[in-house]
Amino acid sequence: MPLLASKRGAYTVGIGDAGNEFGMGRIYSAIREFHPAGATCRCPCNGGMATDMESDALIVAGCSNWGAYGVAAMLAYLLEKPELFHSAVEEEFMLRQMAIAGANDAFTGESQPSVDNIHLQAHLGLNHIMHEIIENALSD
């Protein structure tokens, strides 16, 4: 989908944390050089997990979800609509439903309400902090 959007002239934004996500091709060489699996992966292809798919802009985060939270929080602030940023209740619902549906945490391989081995409570805590930042910024 992002590649089709790019071909049609849309501005694309990639959000990644490991090097295999859309957009991380902007730093392809660095991922291949510095990421342990960047040039040589563990799968049979042994070709490395670094993607060459570039985006117009790239947001790198320790957890891709958190990079996306940053984008969503900034949009909520810029549009002066804090309700656009999802609530902790919604976050918990999404993570639990994904686990119930069989989605696996990329690090643990288990179906649990976590992302990249970051437990649910940490995601909820960050959500609360970001809501606080949005509200404080809009109250000035």
N, C-alpha and C positions, 0 to 999 in steps of 0.2 A: 504494500500500500504506500509506504513512504517513497519508494522508488517511482511509482506511478505519479504520485503528487509532484515529485521533483521534475519528472519529464514534462509535466504540464505547466511548469513554471512556478509552482507553489514554494514558498519558503519553508524549509524543513528544519526541525530541531530534533536532535538525537539526545537521548538521556541514557547514560550507561555507567556501569560500575566494574565490569570485568574485561571488556574489550571485544565481546562478541555481539554487542547490541548495535542496532542501526545507528549510524552516525560516528561510531568509534573509528571508522576508517580514516577520519581526519588525523588520528594519531597512530595509524597502523604500524609504522616503523618502531615507534616507542613501545607499543604493546608487544610486538614480536621480540624486541630486545629485552624488555624488563619484566614482563609477566612470565611466571614459571611455565605456563602452558601456551604462551603467545605464539611461539614458533613450532613447538612440538607438543601436540595434545596426547591424551591417553586413549583416544579412539583408534580404530584400525587405520584411518587415513593418515594419521601421524603428521598432518599438515599444519597443525597449530590452530588455535581457536580465534585468533585475531581476524576481525572482519575487515573487508576493504570497502564496505558501503559507507559513503560519506554523507553528511548532512550539511546544511548551510551553517548551522550553529550546533555546538556540542556542549552539553552540561555533563560533567563528570562528578559522580557522588560516590561515597562509600557504599551506598545502597541505592540502586536506581529509583526505587519507590520514593526515597527521601528527596532525590533530585526533582522528581515530579511534584512532590509536595511543595517544594520551593517555587516552582513555576506557578502552581495553582494558588499558593498564598500570595504571590506577587500580583497575579491577576485580580484576586479578591481585593487587594489593597488598591491597585490602580483604578479599578472600576468602582471603588468605594462600596463594595458589596461583600462584607465578611461572610455572609451565608453561602457564598460560592465555594468556600473551602469546606470540604467534607468534615463532618463531626467525628469525634472519637467513637461514638456509637456506630456510625456508618463504617468506620475503619474496622472495628471489631467484627461487625456483621460480615463484611467482605472477606476478611481473612479466615473467619470460621467457615463460611460457606465454601470457600476455595478448598479448604482442608477436607470438608465433608464430601466435596465433589471429586476428591482424589488428587488434587494438586500437591506436588511434593516441594518441600523446601530444597533449594538448589544445593545447599551445603550438607544437610543431614540426610536427604533422600526420603524423609518421612513426611506423611500427610499430617501436618500440624499447623496451627495458626501462627506461623512465623515466616520471616523472609530473610534469606541469606544468614540463617542461624541467629537472627535477631528476634528475640521473643516478643510476643504480642504486647506485653506491658510497655516495652520500650517504644514501640510504634505509637501506642496510645499516649504515652508521655510526650513524645515529640509533637503529636497532633495538638495536645493541650498547649504546649509552649508556642506553637505557631499561631494558634488562635489568639493567644494572649498578645503576641507581637502584632498581629493584624489589628486587633482591637485598640491596643495602645497607640499604634501609629495613626489610626483613624480618629482617635479622640483628641489629638493635638490640634 
